[in-house]
Amino acid sequence: MLTSPRSCSCSAPVGPEGSAVTCAGGLLSTSGSGGPWAAAAEGDRLSLPPSRMADGKPRPAKPANKTPPKSPGDPAKDKAAKRLSLESEGAGEGAAAAGPELSALEEAFRRFAVHGDTRASGREMHGKNWTKLCRDCQVIDGRSVTVTDVDIVFSKIKGKSCRTITFEQFKEALEELAKKRFKDKSSEEAIREVHRLIEGKAPVISGVTKAISSPTVSRLTDTTKFTGSHKERFDPSGRGKGRAGRVDLVDESGYVPGYKHAGTYDQKVQGGK
């Protein structure tokens, strides 16, 4: 008859068949073999009370969490509050990191730099936008400064492996053009005049596509000259009939086709009385 092992205060309990059981930090092992207690010899871990650990010192119980659970709030309000806090933090950081205001010349440079390119940052300008700036701001006059001169200056200022120019290079290019644009003025006055031509300007949007009316298009779109099934798709004013012009709708009113006095029977009967 097997008897269960006795627990002790970290002393060796007596196992089955008189085998000794050693206690090492909650892991019981037997020196005997066989029987239902053989599993303990293979490393099965048995739990012991905290007060019966190897050190013999009772562990203090964990304090209960007395914080009441948060009541579920409105998710929309929580998101709005979080967004406002982030915006306020971003505004504070932006105000702290904001540098000096841009000059009118640099503002014009950035407007032309981002023109026609949604991915442009405004810090660099392509050759096409450079030419447009000189044309829209009348730096190119056709006599002293031409499109060829503008292209040559751009190729001279930009780097060998670059396709864009920065704002500093942009000012250097204007200095080169100012010498040709205002030959009768000093270097400083010429640069100042070129800056005045550009400051506060924005790209000019022109060349908007307009509808072209030609005899061929007018003849092909004149519904009064349509024939066959195409003619049935439009009313006399040229307005489309929609589904009625594409599908043969069955008349279930009971009147014969072409009858002009449909719906007047009741009026005639009441008028006769």
CYANA upper distance limits for C-alpha pairs under 8 A (distance plus 0.5 A):
  2 LEU  CA     16 PRO  CA      6.46
  2 LEU  CA     17 GLU  CA      8.01
  3 THR  CA     15 GLY  CA      8.01
  3 THR  CA     16 PRO  CA      6.61
  4 SER  CA     15 GLY  CA      7.38
  4 SER  CA     16 PRO  CA      7.58
  5 PRO  CA     13 PRO  CA      6.54
  5 PRO  CA     14 VAL  CA      6.08
  5 PRO  CA     15 GLY  CA      5.33
  5 PRO  CA     16 PRO  CA      7.55
  6 ARG  CA     13 PRO  CA      5.69
  6 ARG  CA     14 VAL  CA      6.73
  6 ARG  CA     15 GLY  CA      8.08
  7 SER  CA     13 PRO  CA      6.45
  8 CYS  CA     12 ALA  CA      7.57
  8 CYS  CA     13 PRO  CA      6.80
  8 CYS  CA     52 ARG  CA      8.26
  9 SER  CA     52 ARG  CA      6.37
  9 SER  CA     56 GLY  CA      7.92
 10 CYS  CA     23 CYS  CA      6.54
 10 CYS  CA     52 ARG  CA      7.11
 10 CYS  CA     53 MET  CA      7.62
 10 CYS  CA     54 ALA  CA      6.59
 10 CYS  CA     56 GLY  CA      7.99
 11 SER  CA     22 THR  CA      7.80
 11 SER  CA     23 CYS  CA      7.54
 12 ALA  CA     20 ALA  CA      6.69
 12 ALA  CA     21 VAL  CA      5.68
 12 ALA  CA     22 THR  CA      5.42
 12 ALA  CA     23 CYS  CA      6.98
 13 PRO  CA     20 ALA  CA      6.79
 13 PRO  CA     21 VAL  CA      5.82
 13 PRO  CA     22 THR  CA      7.62
 14 VAL  CA     18 GLY  CA      6.49
 14 VAL  CA     19 SER  CA      6.64
 14 VAL  CA     20 ALA  CA      5.72
 14 VAL  CA     21 VAL  CA      6.59
 15 GLY  CA     19 SER  CA      5.46
 15 GLY  CA     20 ALA  CA      6.21
 15 GLY  CA     21 VAL  CA      6.45
 15 GLY  CA     30 THR  CA      7.64
 15 GLY  CA     37 TRP  CA      8.38
 16 PRO  CA     35 GLY  CA      8.33
 16 PRO  CA     37 TRP  CA      7.71
 17 GLU  CA     32 GLY  CA      8.31
 19 SER  CA     30 THR  CA      6.90
 19 SER  CA     31 SER  CA      6.30
 19 SER  CA     32 GLY  CA      5.48
 20 ALA  CA     30 THR  CA      6.29
 20 ALA  CA     31 SER  CA      6.28
 20 ALA  CA     32 GLY  CA      7.72
 21 VAL  CA     28 LEU  CA      6.86
 21 VAL  CA     29 SER  CA      5.95
 21 VAL  CA     30 THR  CA      4.96
 21 VAL  CA     31 SER  CA      7.08
 22 THR  CA     28 LEU  CA      6.29
 22 THR  CA     29 SER  CA      6.12
 22 THR  CA     30 THR  CA      7.04
 23 CYS  CA     27 LEU  CA      6.41
 23 CYS  CA     28 LEU  CA      5.54
 23 CYS  CA     29 SER  CA      7.55
 23 CYS  CA     54 ALA  CA      7.97
 24 ALA  CA     28 LEU  CA      7.18
 24 ALA  CA     54 ALA  CA      6.85
 25 GLY  CA     53 MET  CA      6.28
 25 GLY  CA     54 ALA  CA      5.47
 26 GLY  CA     45 ARG  CA      7.72
 26 GLY  CA     46 LEU  CA      6.95
 26 GLY  CA     47 SER  CA      6.58
 26 GLY  CA     48 LEU  CA      6.27
 26 GLY  CA     53 MET  CA      6.80
 26 GLY  CA     54 ALA  CA      7.80
 27 LEU  CA     43 GLY  CA      8.06
 27 LEU  CA     44 ASP  CA      8.04
 27 LEU  CA     45 ARG  CA      5.81
 27 LEU  CA     46 LEU  CA      6.57
 27 LEU  CA     47 SER  CA      8.28
 28 LEU  CA     40 ALA  CA      6.86
 28 LEU  CA     41 ALA  CA      8.21
 28 LEU  CA     43 GLY  CA      8.42
 28 LEU  CA     44 ASP  CA      8.31
 28 LEU  CA     45 ARG  CA      7.42
 28 LEU  CA     46 LEU  CA      7.16
 29 SER  CA     40 ALA  CA      5.86
 29 SER  CA     41 ALA  CA      5.33
 29 SER  CA     42 GLU  CA      8.36
 29 SER  CA     43 GLY  CA      7.66
 30 THR  CA     37 TRP  CA      8.17
 30 THR  CA     38 ALA  CA      8.14
 30 THR  CA     40 ALA  CA      7.18
 30 THR  CA     41 ALA  CA      5.89
 31 SER  CA     41 ALA  CA      7.95
 32 GLY  CA     38 ALA  CA      8.32
 33 SER  CA     37 TRP  CA      8.23
 33 SER  CA     38 ALA  CA      6.24
 33 SER  CA     41 ALA  CA      8.22
 34 GLY  CA     38 ALA  CA      5.74
 37 TRP  CA     41 ALA  CA      7.75
 38 ALA  CA     42 GLU  CA      7.34
 39 ALA  CA     43 GLY  CA      7.48
 39 ALA  CA     44 ASP  CA      6.58
 40 ALA  CA     44 ASP  CA      5.38
 40 ALA  CA     45 ARG  CA      7.77
 48 LEU  CA     52 ARG  CA      6.79
 48 LEU  CA     53 MET  CA      7.54
 49 PRO  CA     53 MET  CA      7.58
 50 PRO  CA     58 PRO  CA      6.66
 50 PRO  CA     59 ARG  CA      6.93
 51 SER  CA     56 GLY  CA      6.90
 51 SER  CA     57 LYS  CA      6.75
 51 SER  CA     58 PRO  CA      4.93
 51 SER  CA     59 ARG  CA      7.40
 52 ARG  CA     56 GLY  CA      6.42
 52 ARG  CA     57 LYS  CA      8.35
 52 ARG  CA     58 PRO  CA      8.15
 53 MET  CA     57 LYS  CA      7.73
 53 MET  CA     58 PRO  CA      8.41
 73 GLY  CA     77 LYS  CA      8.38
 73 GLY  CA     78 ASP  CA      7.97
 74 ASP  CA     78 ASP  CA      6.82
 75 PRO  CA     79 LYS  CA      6.65
 76 ALA  CA     80 ALA  CA      6.64
 77 LYS  CA     81 ALA  CA      6.55
 78 ASP  CA     82 LYS  CA      6.65
 79 LYS  CA     83 ARG  CA      6.57
 80 ALA  CA     84 LEU  CA      6.63
 81 ALA  CA     85 SER  CA      6.70
 82 LYS  CA     86 LEU  CA      6.74
 83 ARG  CA     87 GLU  CA      6.61
 84 LEU  CA     88 SER  CA      6.58
 85 SER  CA     89 GLU  CA      6.69
 86 LEU  CA     90 GLY  CA      6.53
 87 GLU  CA     91 ALA  CA      6.45
 88 SER  CA     92 GLY  CA      6.68
 89 GLU  CA     93 GLU  CA      6.71
 90 GLY  CA     94 GLY  CA      6.44
 91 ALA  CA     95 ALA  CA      6.53
 92 GLY  CA     96 ALA  CA      6.69
 93 GLU  CA     97 ALA  CA      6.55
 94 GLY  CA     98 ALA  CA      6.26
102 LEU  CA    106 GLU  CA      6.55
102 LEU  CA    107 GLU  CA      6.76
103 SER  CA    107 GLU  CA      6.72
104 ALA  CA    108 ALA  CA      6.78
104 ALA  CA    199 GLU  CA      5.54
104 ALA  CA    200 GLY  CA      6.00
105 LEU  CA    109 PHE  CA      6.75
105 LEU  CA    195 HIS  CA      7.20
105 LEU  CA    198 ILE  CA      7.00
105 LEU  CA    199 GLU  CA      5.13
105 LEU  CA    200 GLY  CA      7.38
106 GLU  CA    110 ARG  CA      6.73
106 GLU  CA    167 PHE  CA      7.68
107 GLU  CA    111 ARG  CA      6.77
107 GLU  CA    199 GLU  CA      8.28
107 GLU  CA    200 GLY  CA      7.65
108 ALA  CA    112 PHE  CA      6.85
108 ALA  CA    198 ILE  CA      7.21
108 ALA  CA    199 GLU  CA      6.52
108 ALA  CA    200 GLY  CA      6.24
108 ALA  CA    201 LYS  CA      6.11
108 ALA  CA    202 ALA  CA      6.64
109 PHE  CA    113 ALA  CA      6.50
109 PHE  CA    122 GLY  CA      8.17
109 PHE  CA    125 MET  CA      8.43
109 PHE  CA    167 PHE  CA      7.73
110 ARG  CA    114 VAL  CA      6.78
110 ARG  CA    122 GLY  CA      5.07
110 ARG  CA    123 ARG  CA      7.08
110 ARG  CA    124 GLU  CA      8.49
111 ARG  CA    115 HIS  CA      6.86
111 ARG  CA    122 GLY  CA      7.63
111 ARG  CA    202 ALA  CA      6.55
111 ARG  CA    203 PRO  CA      7.59
112 PHE  CA    122 GLY  CA      8.49
112 PHE  CA    125 MET  CA      8.07
112 PHE  CA    129 ASN  CA      6.56
112 PHE  CA    130 TRP  CA      8.09
112 PHE  CA    132 LYS  CA      8.43
112 PHE  CA    133 LEU  CA      6.96
112 PHE  CA    202 ALA  CA      7.13
112 PHE  CA    203 PRO  CA      6.44
113 ALA  CA    120 ALA  CA      7.60
113 ALA  CA    121 SER  CA      8.37
113 ALA  CA    122 GLY  CA      5.55
113 ALA  CA    123 ARG  CA      7.69
113 ALA  CA    124 GLU  CA      6.78
113 ALA  CA    125 MET  CA      5.13
113 ALA  CA    126 HIS  CA      7.52
113 ALA  CA    129 ASN  CA      6.79
113 ALA  CA    130 TRP  CA      8.36
114 VAL  CA    118 THR  CA      7.28
114 VAL  CA    119 ARG  CA      8.31
114 VAL  CA    120 ALA  CA      5.68
114 VAL  CA    121 SER  CA      7.17
114 VAL  CA    122 GLY  CA      5.79
114 VAL  CA    125 MET  CA      8.25
115 HIS  CA    129 ASN  CA      7.67
115 HIS  CA    203 PRO  CA      7.63
120 ALA  CA    124 GLU  CA      8.26
123 ARG  CA    166 THR  CA      6.66
123 ARG  CA    167 PHE  CA      7.35
124 GLU  CA    164 THR  CA      6.31
124 GLU  CA    165 ILE  CA      5.91
124 GLU  CA    166 THR  CA      5.23
124 GLU  CA    167 PHE  CA      7.41
125 MET  CA    129 ASN  CA      6.94
125 MET  CA    130 TRP  CA      7.06
125 MET  CA    164 THR  CA      5.64
125 MET  CA    165 ILE  CA      5.90
125 MET  CA    166 THR  CA      7.10
126 HIS  CA    130 TRP  CA      6.71
126 HIS  CA    163 ARG  CA      6.85
126 HIS  CA    164 THR  CA      5.17
126 HIS  CA    165 ILE  CA      7.36
127 GLY  CA    131 THR  CA      6.74
127 GLY  CA    151 ASP  CA      8.03
127 GLY  CA    154 PHE  CA      7.38
127 GLY  CA    163 ARG  CA      7.72
127 GLY  CA    164 THR  CA      7.13
128 LYS  CA    132 LYS  CA      6.82
129 ASN  CA    133 LEU  CA      6.56
130 TRP  CA    134 CYS  CA      6.90
130 TRP  CA    154 PHE  CA      8.42
131 THR  CA    135 ARG  CA      6.69
131 THR  CA    147 VAL  CA      7.64
131 THR  CA    150 VAL  CA      7.11
131 THR  CA    151 ASP  CA      7.81
132 LYS  CA    136 ASP  CA      6.40
132 LYS  CA    203 PRO  CA      8.12
133 LEU  CA    137 CYS  CA      6.36
133 LEU  CA    198 ILE  CA      8.39
133 LEU  CA    203 PRO  CA      7.52
134 CYS  CA    138 GLN  CA      6.46
134 CYS  CA    139 VAL  CA      5.28
134 CYS  CA    140 ILE  CA      6.21
134 CYS  CA    150 VAL  CA      8.14
135 ARG  CA    139 VAL  CA      6.63
135 ARG  CA    140 ILE  CA      5.92
136 ASP  CA    203 PRO  CA      7.26
136 ASP  CA    204 VAL  CA      6.95
137 CYS  CA    197 LEU  CA      6.22
137 CYS  CA    198 ILE  CA      6.06
137 CYS  CA    201 LYS  CA      7.55
138 GLN  CA    197 LEU  CA      7.54
139 VAL  CA    145 VAL  CA      7.63
139 VAL  CA    181 ARG  CA      7.75
139 VAL  CA    194 VAL  CA      7.59
139 VAL  CA    197 LEU  CA      7.62
140 ILE  CA    144 SER  CA      8.23
140 ILE  CA    145 VAL  CA      5.52
140 ILE  CA    146 THR  CA      5.92
140 ILE  CA    147 VAL  CA      7.29
140 ILE  CA    150 VAL  CA      8.42
141 ASP  CA    145 VAL  CA      6.23
141 ASP  CA    146 THR  CA      7.15
142 GLY  CA    146 THR  CA      5.47
142 GLY  CA    147 VAL  CA      8.32
144 SER  CA    180 LYS  CA      6.33
144 SER  CA    181 ARG  CA      6.04
145 VAL  CA    149 ASP  CA      6.50
145 VAL  CA    150 VAL  CA      7.77
145 VAL  CA    177 LEU  CA      7.75
145 VAL  CA    180 LYS  CA      6.89
145 VAL  CA    181 ARG  CA      6.46
146 THR  CA    150 VAL  CA      6.97
147 VAL  CA    151 ASP  CA      6.79
148 THR  CA    152 ILE  CA      6.68
149 ASP  CA    153 VAL  CA      6.72
149 ASP  CA    177 LEU  CA      8.49
150 VAL  CA    154 PHE  CA      6.74
150 VAL  CA    177 LEU  CA      8.04
151 ASP  CA    155 SER  CA      6.76
152 ILE  CA    156 LYS  CA      6.66
153 VAL  CA    157 ILE  CA      6.64
153 VAL  CA    173 ALA  CA      6.63
153 VAL  CA    176 GLU  CA      7.54
153 VAL  CA    177 LEU  CA      8.10
154 PHE  CA    158 LYS  CA      6.61
154 PHE  CA    165 ILE  CA      8.50
154 PHE  CA    173 ALA  CA      7.25
155 SER  CA    159 GLY  CA      8.42
157 ILE  CA    165 ILE  CA      8.04
157 ILE  CA    169 GLN  CA      6.80
157 ILE  CA    172 GLU  CA      7.80
157 ILE  CA    173 ALA  CA      6.90
158 LYS  CA    162 CYS  CA      6.85
158 LYS  CA    163 ARG  CA      7.57
158 LYS  CA    164 THR  CA      7.02
158 LYS  CA    165 ILE  CA      6.01
158 LYS  CA    169 GLN  CA      7.61
159 GLY  CA    163 ARG  CA      8.08
159 GLY  CA    165 ILE  CA      8.46
165 ILE  CA    169 GLN  CA      6.19
165 ILE  CA    170 PHE  CA      6.81
166 THR  CA    170 PHE  CA      6.50
167 PHE  CA    171 LYS  CA      6.86
168 GLU  CA    172 GLU  CA      7.03
169 GLN  CA    173 ALA  CA      6.72
170 PHE  CA    174 LEU  CA      6.86
171 LYS  CA    175 GLU  CA      6.83
172 GLU  CA    176 GLU  CA      7.02
173 ALA  CA    177 LEU  CA      6.89
174 LEU  CA    178 ALA  CA      6.38
174 LEU  CA    191 ILE  CA      7.56
174 LEU  CA    194 VAL  CA      7.54
174 LEU  CA    195 HIS  CA      8.49
175 GLU  CA    179 LYS  CA      7.19
175 GLU  CA    191 ILE  CA      6.32
176 GLU  CA    180 LYS  CA      7.85
177 LEU  CA    181 ARG  CA      6.50
178 ALA  CA    182 PHE  CA      6.33
178 ALA  CA    183 LYS  CA      8.31
178 ALA  CA    187 SER  CA      8.08
178 ALA  CA    190 ALA  CA      5.72
178 ALA  CA    191 ILE  CA      5.91
178 ALA  CA    193 GLU  CA      8.40
178 ALA  CA    194 VAL  CA      6.61
179 LYS  CA    183 LYS  CA      6.16
179 LYS  CA    187 SER  CA      7.22
179 LYS  CA    190 ALA  CA      7.09
179 LYS  CA    191 ILE  CA      8.41
181 ARG  CA    190 ALA  CA      8.11
182 PHE  CA    190 ALA  CA      5.97
183 LYS  CA    190 ALA  CA      8.20
185 LYS  CA    189 GLU  CA      6.53
185 LYS  CA    190 ALA  CA      6.26
186 SER  CA    190 ALA  CA      6.45
187 SER  CA    191 ILE  CA      6.77
188 GLU  CA    192 ARG  CA      6.70
189 GLU  CA    193 GLU  CA      6.64
190 ALA  CA    194 VAL  CA      6.80
191 ILE  CA    195 HIS  CA      6.72
192 ARG  CA    196 ARG  CA      6.79
193 GLU  CA    197 LEU  CA      6.97
194 VAL  CA    198 ILE  CA      7.18
195 HIS  CA    199 GLU  CA      6.40
197 LEU  CA    201 LYS  CA      8.47
213 SER  CA    217 VAL  CA      7.13
213 SER  CA    218 SER  CA      7.44
214 SER  CA    218 SER  CA      6.71
215 PRO  CA    219 ARG  CA      6.56
216 THR  CA    220 LEU  CA      6.81
217 VAL  CA    221 THR  CA      6.69
218 SER  CA    222 ASP  CA      6.56
222 ASP  CA    226 PHE  CA      7.81
223 THR  CA    231 LYS  CA      7.56
223 THR  CA    234 PHE  CA      7.59
223 THR  CA    238 GLY  CA      6.20
224 THR  CA    231 LYS  CA      8.21
224 THR  CA    236 PRO  CA      7.87
224 THR  CA    238 GLY  CA      7.77
225 LYS  CA    231 LYS  CA      8.45
226 PHE  CA    230 HIS  CA      6.45
226 PHE  CA    231 LYS  CA      5.40
227 THR  CA    231 LYS  CA      5.38
228 GLY  CA    232 GLU  CA      7.66
229 SER  CA    233 ARG  CA      7.48
230 HIS  CA    234 PHE  CA      8.09
232 GLU  CA    245 GLY  CA      6.20
233 ARG  CA    240 GLY  CA      6.32
233 ARG  CA    241 LYS  CA      6.11
233 ARG  CA    242 GLY  CA      7.70
233 ARG  CA    244 ALA  CA      8.07
233 ARG  CA    245 GLY  CA      4.51
233 ARG  CA    246 ARG  CA      6.95
234 PHE  CA    238 GLY  CA      5.99
234 PHE  CA    239 ARG  CA      5.93
234 PHE  CA    240 GLY  CA      4.86
234 PHE  CA    241 LYS  CA      5.96
234 PHE  CA    245 GLY  CA      7.39
235 ASP  CA    239 ARG  CA      6.07
235 ASP  CA    240 GLY  CA      6.87
235 ASP  CA    241 LYS  CA      7.01
240 GLY  CA    245 GLY  CA      7.90
241 LYS  CA    245 GLY  CA      5.54
242 GLY  CA    246 ARG  CA      7.45
243 ARG  CA    247 VAL  CA      6.47
244 ALA  CA    248 ASP  CA      7.32
244 ALA  CA    249 LEU  CA      7.16
255 TYR  CA    259 TYR  CA      7.07
255 TYR  CA    262 ALA  CA      7.42
264 THR  CA    268 LYS  CA      6.82
265 TYR  CA    269 VAL  CA      6.75
266 ASP  CA    270 GLN  CA      6.62
267 GLN  CA    271 GLY  CA      6.40
268 LYS  CA    272 GLY  CA      6.58
269 VAL  CA    273 LYS  CA      7.02
